[in-house]
Amino acid sequence: MQVILKKPIYLGGTDVGRVGHPATVDEMRGRELIKKGYASAPQASGETPPAPPEKTATPPKATKPTAKK
């Protein structure tokens, strides 16, 4: 399985690849790396990368009602 590394990965004491470059790992380890966020699945040719999420204004925090004395 080909993955794009987001962090340096070492298997058996050897460096698998550089960050941002594709690396070949077995299927189970590739899915584990993607799930943990250490790697991403490569884009198929012709696909456009997903757009980054838009930043939305955060709603103001709700305040707790205070007890009246």
Secondary structure, DSSP 8 states (H G I E B T S, - for coil): -EEEESS-EEETTEEEE-TTSEEE--HHHHHHHHHHTSEE----TT-----------------------
